[in-house]
């Protein structure tokens, strides 16, 4: 391929992840199952939106995001509520995205930032830095170079399509996009949306896999991988990070499918049925809801198996026996 080529190296780790992810996608046979599970598709989409916005400091909870999408009245900042509406509109149209079109990129940025960004749908005209909270990770390239850099990136994507595996290409794009930082605002949201769009063209399963929720769980590692790549001048570490997270989220999806296909024990089903999403519970609260009295029996038959299957998580995972421990359904 001639022209610009983003610098990265295909490592054994990357090849291993590509093989593992491809095998899991094939084994799950998600599309047939997903078509019969609209609630699972919707829950995963809501998780994607909530996590992607949370990474950008949106304070709405998962249940509040769900309420906004369902048309309910939510008390919160109007900007944050509008961000949810915009993101939902964008993700609902993801199947129609041409991920190799700059025109589509700008159109979807317009959808994602409607009413909240002055330069909605246009490349930035000022200088910008990339921040993780209050910390500036790096200064983005000067605005005057953005159109050229974006054209070069999209030209490479078109040439690489079919030669570079979509799992690798999407990760390279994600990093390069964050580096260029082409918009005044909404760059992180757009990078994650476009990553999903590229993967969805490879396999439609990815339209309903909440990769964003996995990134949000490891947000510090996400920014750390980006920062290291800036120093090294190539995206290899970021590719490895993203593939590792996709590999993990596929295991969670498999567990979700098992839950819906009736392959869980009756004990785990009962536990999940009494837990609402985005609500934390003590073990005592859960035992009361289940009508149980034996703490050891509850842990052995309900709690530990559900945690092992990534169906629920501890709020203090590094201190499993903490008296402040709570449990949340994922």
PEPE-V441777 format. One record per helix or strand of 3 or more residues. SS is the DSSP state (H for helix, E for strand). FROM is the first residue (numbers start at 1). LEN is the number of residues. If there is no record, write none. Layout:
BEGIN
ss:from:len
SS:FROM:LEN
SS:FROM:LEN
END
This chain:
BEGIN
ss:from:len
H:12:17
H:30:6
H:38:18
H:62:8
H:78:15
H:94:3
H:102:11
E:129:4
E:135:5
H:143:18
H:166:15
H:187:16
H:204:5
H:211:7
H:219:14
H:236:25
H:266:8
H:283:8
H:295:14
E:312:3
E:327:3
END
